[in-house]
Amino acid sequence: MSFSLSKEQKAEVIGSIRRLFIEKLEVELTEVQAGFLLDYFSTEIAPFAYNDGVADAQKFLTRWCEDLPSTCFQEPMTYWHVNDKSKKVRRKPDR
């Protein structure tokens, strides 16, 4: 799974890669070289972050769906309750 960057974002990232190499490694990269590195990272490494994000979203949605019955619950058999003028959706009682 690759991702796409806008022209402006790609230029900013390439500039950051070039700066990293010159300041930390004392190696000067051309824009083309930095672009190749960006392509490499986005193809080889970015999918790890993407897959972690998908797994996190799946965990969140699974927990949310498991809690759905206790989140929304309509009490049955309330027609004759005179004091119960609002038929509110409320949390399901614990049993």
Backbone as a printed PyTorch tensor [residue, N CA C, xyz], in Angstrom:
tensor([[[  0.8610,  -1.1760,   0.0000],
         [  0.0000,   0.0000,   0.0000],
         [  0.8980,   1.2260,   0.0000]],

        [[  0.8580,   1.9700,  -1.0320],
         [  1.6390,   3.2020,  -1.0610],
         [  0.6990,   4.3820,  -0.8230]],

        [[  1.2750,   5.4740,  -0.5150],
         [  0.4820,   6.6830,  -0.2850],
         [  0.9670,   7.7470,  -1.2450]],

        [[  0.1420,   8.7310,  -1.4530],
         [  0.5310,   9.7940,  -2.3730],
         [  0.6540,  11.1030,  -1.6120]],

        [[  1.6160,  11.8800,  -2.0250],
         [  1.8290,  13.1980,  -1.4590],
         [  1.5750,  14.2330,  -2.5430]],

        [[  1.1230,  15.3920,  -2.1250],
         [  0.9830,  16.4770,  -3.0850],
         [  2.3830,  16.9190,  -3.5140]],

        [[  2.4400,  17.6850,  -4.5720],
         [  3.7190,  18.1800,  -5.0750],
         [  4.4490,  18.9790,  -3.9910]],

        [[  3.7010,  19.7970,  -3.2570],
         [  4.2780,  20.6130,  -2.2000],
         [  4.7760,  19.7450,  -1.0410]],

        [[  3.9810,  18.7430,  -0.6560],
         [  4.3840,  17.8520,   0.4280],
         [  5.6430,  17.0690,   0.0570]],

        [[  5.6810,  16.5750,  -1.1760],
         [  6.8430,  15.8090,  -1.6310],
         [  8.0990,  16.6830,  -1.6010]],

        [[  7.9930,  17.9130,  -2.0580],
         [  9.1430,  18.8300,  -2.0330],
         [  9.5980,  19.0910,  -0.5980]],

        [[  8.6420,  19.2320,   0.3160],
         [  8.9820,  19.4710,   1.7210],
         [  9.6880,  18.2550,   2.3320]],

        [[  9.1940,  17.0600,   2.0420],
         [  9.8050,  15.8420,   2.5750],
         [ 11.1970,  15.6400,   1.9870]],

        [[ 11.3440,  15.8700,   0.7020],
         [ 12.6610,  15.7330,   0.0670],
         [ 13.6490,  16.7150,   0.6980]],

        [[ 13.2090,  17.9240,   0.9500],
         [ 14.0660,  18.9010,   1.6240],
         [ 14.4640,  18.4320,   3.0130]],

        [[ 13.5350,  17.8140,   3.7120],
         [ 13.8170,  17.3120,   5.0550],
         [ 14.8100,  16.1530,   5.0010]],

        [[ 14.6670,  15.2720,   4.0360],
         [ 15.6120,  14.1560,   3.8730],
         [ 17.0110,  14.6890,   3.5810]],

        [[ 17.1000,  15.6530,   2.6850],
         [ 18.4070,  16.2330,   2.3460],
         [ 19.0430,  16.8710,   3.5760]],

        [[ 18.2260,  17.5780,   4.3570],
         [ 18.7410,  18.2270,   5.5700],
         [ 19.2240,  17.1810,   6.5780]],

        [[ 18.4560,  16.1040,   6.7540],
         [ 18.8480,  15.0410,   7.6720],
         [ 20.2160,  14.4700,   7.2910]],

        [[ 20.3820,  14.1750,   6.0110],
         [ 21.6380,  13.5670,   5.5740],
         [ 22.8240,  14.5110,   5.7230]],

        [[ 22.6270,  15.7770,   5.4480],
         [ 23.7460,  16.7150,   5.5570],
         [ 24.0950,  17.0010,   7.0200]],

        [[ 23.0660,  17.1450,   7.8940],
         [ 23.3180,  17.5050,   9.2860],
         [ 23.7260,  16.3160,  10.1540]],

        [[ 23.1680,  15.1570,   9.9030],
         [ 23.4360,  14.0010,  10.7550],
         [ 24.5060,  13.0650,  10.1900]],

        [[ 24.5750,  12.9770,   8.8790],
         [ 25.5160,  12.0340,   8.2640],
         [ 26.6340,  12.7140,   7.4740]],

        [[ 26.5290,  14.0230,   7.3390],
         [ 27.5010,  14.8010,   6.5690],
         [ 27.6440,  14.2800,   5.1370]],

        [[ 26.4830,  13.9280,   4.5620],
         [ 26.4210,  13.4550,   3.1760],
         [ 25.4150,  14.3350,   2.4570]],

        [[ 25.8440,  14.9220,   1.3490],
         [ 24.9460,  15.7860,   0.6100],
         [ 24.2540,  14.9880,  -0.4950]],

        [[ 22.9290,  14.9730,  -0.4540],
         [ 22.1380,  14.2660,  -1.4560],
         [ 21.5680,  15.2630,  -2.4590]],

        [[ 21.4140,  14.8180,  -3.6840],
         [ 20.7070,  15.6270,  -4.6710],
         [ 19.2080,  15.4270,  -4.4480]],

        [[ 18.4170,  16.2480,  -5.0930],
         [ 16.9580,  16.0860,  -4.9980],
         [ 16.5340,  14.7300,  -5.5290]],

        [[ 17.1670,  14.2810,  -6.6040],
         [ 16.8210,  12.9860,  -7.2010],
         [ 17.1290,  11.8530,  -6.2200]],

        [[ 18.2880,  11.9080,  -5.5810],
         [ 18.6500,  10.8760,  -4.6130],
         [ 17.6780,  10.8600,  -3.4300]],

        [[ 17.3580,  12.0280,  -2.9340],
         [ 16.4110,  12.1150,  -1.8260],
         [ 15.0310,  11.6210,  -2.2540]],

        [[ 14.6580,  11.8890,  -3.4980],
         [ 13.3850,  11.3950,  -4.0350],
         [ 13.3630,   9.8760,  -4.1050]],

        [[ 14.4930,   9.2670,  -4.5010],
         [ 14.5890,   7.8110,  -4.5270],
         [ 14.4440,   7.2330,  -3.1130]],

        [[ 15.0760,   7.9000,  -2.1450],
         [ 14.9370,   7.4530,  -0.7550],
         [ 13.4860,   7.5490,  -0.2890]],

        [[ 12.8360,   8.6410,  -0.6370],
         [ 11.4290,   8.8060,  -0.2680],
         [ 10.5850,   7.6940,  -0.8760]],

        [[ 10.8040,   7.3900,  -2.1490],
         [ 10.0590,   6.3090,  -2.8000],
         [ 10.3190,   4.9750,  -2.1100]],

        [[ 11.5770,   4.7440,  -1.7590],
         [ 11.9380,   3.5000,  -1.0700],
         [ 11.2070,   3.3940,   0.2740]],

        [[ 11.2870,   4.4710,   1.0820],
         [ 10.6500,   4.4390,   2.3920],
         [  9.1360,   4.2600,   2.2650]],

        [[  8.5350,   4.9420,   1.3090],
         [  7.0820,   4.8530,   1.1810],
         [  6.6440,   3.4750,   0.6980]],

        [[  7.5020,   2.7790,  -0.0410],
         [  7.1600,   1.4500,  -0.5360],
         [  7.4850,   0.3670,   0.4900]],

        [[  8.6130,   0.4870,   1.1560],
         [  9.0890,  -0.5740,   2.0420],
         [  8.6740,  -0.4050,   3.4990]],

        [[  8.6430,   0.8060,   4.0090],
         [  8.4670,   1.0200,   5.4450],
         [  7.0790,   1.5490,   5.8010]],

        [[  6.5370,   2.4150,   4.9850],
         [  5.2320,   3.0170,   5.2900],
         [  4.1190,   1.9830,   5.4980]],

        [[  4.1240,   0.8490,   4.7820],
         [  3.0580,  -0.1350,   5.0330],
         [  3.0020,  -0.6530,   6.4740]],

        [[  4.1490,  -0.6690,   7.1730],
         [  4.1120,  -1.0680,   8.5790],
         [  3.2400,  -0.0990,   9.3740]],

        [[  3.4280,   1.1900,   9.1840],
         [  2.6330,   2.1980,   9.8900],
         [  1.1710,   2.1200,   9.4610]],

        [[  0.9410,   1.9210,   8.1740],
         [ -0.4290,   1.8120,   7.6650],
         [ -1.1380,   0.6220,   8.3090]],

        [[ -0.4650,  -0.5320,   8.3260],
         [ -1.0740,  -1.7320,   8.9030],
         [ -1.3310,  -1.5730,  10.3910]],

        [[ -0.4390,  -0.8850,  11.1070],
         [ -0.6740,  -0.6070,  12.5240],
         [ -1.9040,   0.2780,  12.7060]],

        [[ -2.0570,   1.2520,  11.8420],
         [ -3.2280,   2.1270,  11.9080],
         [ -4.5200,   1.3710,  11.6510]],

        [[ -4.4990,   0.4670,  10.6820],
         [ -5.6830,  -0.3500,  10.3940],
         [ -6.0060,  -1.2460,  11.5880]],

        [[ -4.9700,  -1.8430,  12.1950],
         [ -5.1900,  -2.7040,  13.3600],
         [ -5.7580,  -1.9060,  14.5270]],

        [[ -5.2500,  -0.6990,  14.7450],
         [ -5.7790,   0.1590,  15.8180],
         [ -7.2420,   0.5100,  15.5650]],

        [[ -7.5740,   0.8270,  14.3270],
         [ -8.9610,   1.1540,  13.9890],
         [ -9.8660,  -0.0590,  14.1870]],

        [[ -9.3700,  -1.2280,  13.8140],
         [-10.1530,  -2.4470,  13.9930],
         [-10.4150,  -2.7190,  15.4730]],

        [[ -9.3990,  -2.5520,  16.3150],
         [ -9.5720,  -2.7510,  17.7590],
         [-10.6020,  -1.7670,  18.3180]],

        [[-10.5000,  -0.5090,  17.9000],
         [-11.4380,   0.5060,  18.3740],
         [-12.8690,   0.1480,  17.9840]],

        [[-13.0790,  -0.1950,  16.7130],
         [-14.4290,  -0.5120,  16.2430],
         [-14.9610,  -1.7900,  16.8780]],

        [[-14.1060,  -2.7690,  17.0940],
         [-14.5410,  -4.0050,  17.7460],
         [-15.0030,  -3.7230,  19.1600]],

        [[-14.2110,  -2.9460,  19.9270],
         [-14.6180,  -2.5880,  21.2980],
         [-15.9230,  -1.8020,  21.2870]],

        [[-16.0490,  -0.8850,  20.3530],
         [-17.2540,  -0.0620,  20.2850],
         [-18.4660,  -0.9260,  19.9740]],

        [[-18.3410,  -1.8430,  19.0190],
         [-19.4670,  -2.7120,  18.6560],
         [-19.8270,  -3.6750,  19.7860]],

        [[-18.8220,  -4.1640,  20.5170],
         [-19.1060,  -5.0560,  21.6400],
         [-19.8760,  -4.3350,  22.7420]],

        [[-19.6680,  -3.0320,  22.8810],
         [-20.3220,  -2.2510,  23.9150],
         [-21.6740,  -1.6980,  23.4660]],

        [[-22.0410,  -1.8970,  22.2200],
         [-23.2740,  -1.3170,  21.6850],
         [-24.5230,  -1.7050,  22.4720]],

        [[-24.7130,  -2.9630,  22.8530],
         [-25.9200,  -3.2960,  23.6160],
         [-26.0270,  -2.5600,  24.9440]],

        [[-24.9030,  -2.2490,  25.5720],
         [-24.9890,  -1.5360,  26.8400],
         [-25.0310,  -0.0260,  26.6390]],

        [[-24.7400,   0.4280,  25.4420],
         [-24.7670,   1.8570,  25.1610],
         [-26.1790,   2.3210,  24.8140]],

        [[-26.8690,   1.5680,  23.9980],
         [-28.2240,   1.9330,  23.5700],
         [-29.1720,   0.8090,  23.9440]],

        [[-30.1940,   1.1700,  24.6910],
         [-31.1510,   0.1760,  25.1420],
         [-32.4910,   0.8610,  25.3410]],

        [[-33.5530,   0.2720,  24.7920],
         [-34.9100,   0.7980,  24.9650],
         [-35.6580,  -0.1510,  25.8930]],

        [[-36.1020,   0.3730,  27.0000],
         [-36.8400,  -0.4340,  27.9700],
         [-38.1710,  -0.8510,  27.3600]],

        [[-38.4900,  -2.1470,  27.3740],
         [-39.7850,  -2.5930,  26.8580],
         [-40.8800,  -2.4800,  27.9300]],

        [[-42.0960,  -2.5990,  27.5240],
         [-43.2520,  -2.6540,  28.4110],
         [-43.3680,  -1.4120,  29.2950]],

        [[-43.3230,  -0.2510,  28.6850],
         [-43.4170,   0.9910,  29.4600],
         [-44.6870,   1.7970,  29.1550]],

        [[-45.5740,   1.2400,  28.3600],
         [-46.7710,   1.9800,  27.9480],
         [-47.6100,   2.4320,  29.1390]],

        [[-47.7710,   1.5850,  30.1340],
         [-48.6550,   1.8880,  31.2540],
         [-47.9610,   2.6330,  32.3900]],

        [[-46.6940,   2.9390,  32.2310],
         [-45.9950,   3.7000,  33.2750],
         [-46.3880,   5.1720,  33.1460]],

        [[-47.2270,   5.6350,  34.0620],
         [-47.7510,   6.9960,  34.0030],
         [-46.6440,   8.0290,  34.1820]],

        [[-45.7310,   7.7920,  35.0670],
         [-44.6660,   8.7480,  35.3530],
         [-43.5850,   8.7600,  34.2820]],

        [[-43.5800,   7.8090,  33.4140],
         [-42.5440,   7.7000,  32.3680],
         [-43.0540,   8.3740,  31.0970]],

        [[-42.9710,   9.7160,  31.0670],
         [-43.4780,  10.4590,  29.9150],
         [-42.4850,  10.4650,  28.7550]],

        [[-41.2340,  10.2530,  29.0360],
         [-40.2520,  10.2200,  27.9560],
         [-39.7430,   8.7910,  27.8160]],

        [[-39.7470,   8.3190,  26.6250],
         [-39.2240,   6.9860,  26.3550],
         [-37.7870,   7.1430,  25.8970]],

        [[-36.9380,   7.4030,  26.8640],
         [-35.5380,   7.6800,  26.5720],
         [-34.7920,   6.3830,  26.2710]],

        [[-33.8290,   6.5280,  25.4080],
         [-32.8780,   5.4490,  25.2080],
         [-31.8710,   5.5690,  26.3360]],

        [[-31.6330,   4.4800,  27.0360],
         [-30.7340,   4.5330,  28.1680],
         [-29.8350,   3.3140,  28.1630]],

        [[-28.9150,   3.2960,  29.0930],
         [-28.0040,   2.1600,  29.2040],
         [-28.7610,   0.9240,  29.6500]],

        [[-28.3930,  -0.1980,  29.0930],
         [-29.0020,  -1.4630,  29.4470],
         [-28.6060,  -1.8130,  30.8830]],

        [[-29.5500,  -2.2520,  31.7040],
         [-29.2040,  -2.5890,  33.0740],
         [-28.2720,  -3.8080,  33.1180]],

        [[-27.3570,  -3.7990,  34.0700],
         [-26.4730,  -4.9510,  34.2610],
         [-27.2610,  -6.0930,  34.8460]],

        [[-26.9730,  -7.2710,  34.3800],
         [-27.6830,  -8.4460,  34.9140],
         [-26.7300,  -9.4180,  35.4850]]])
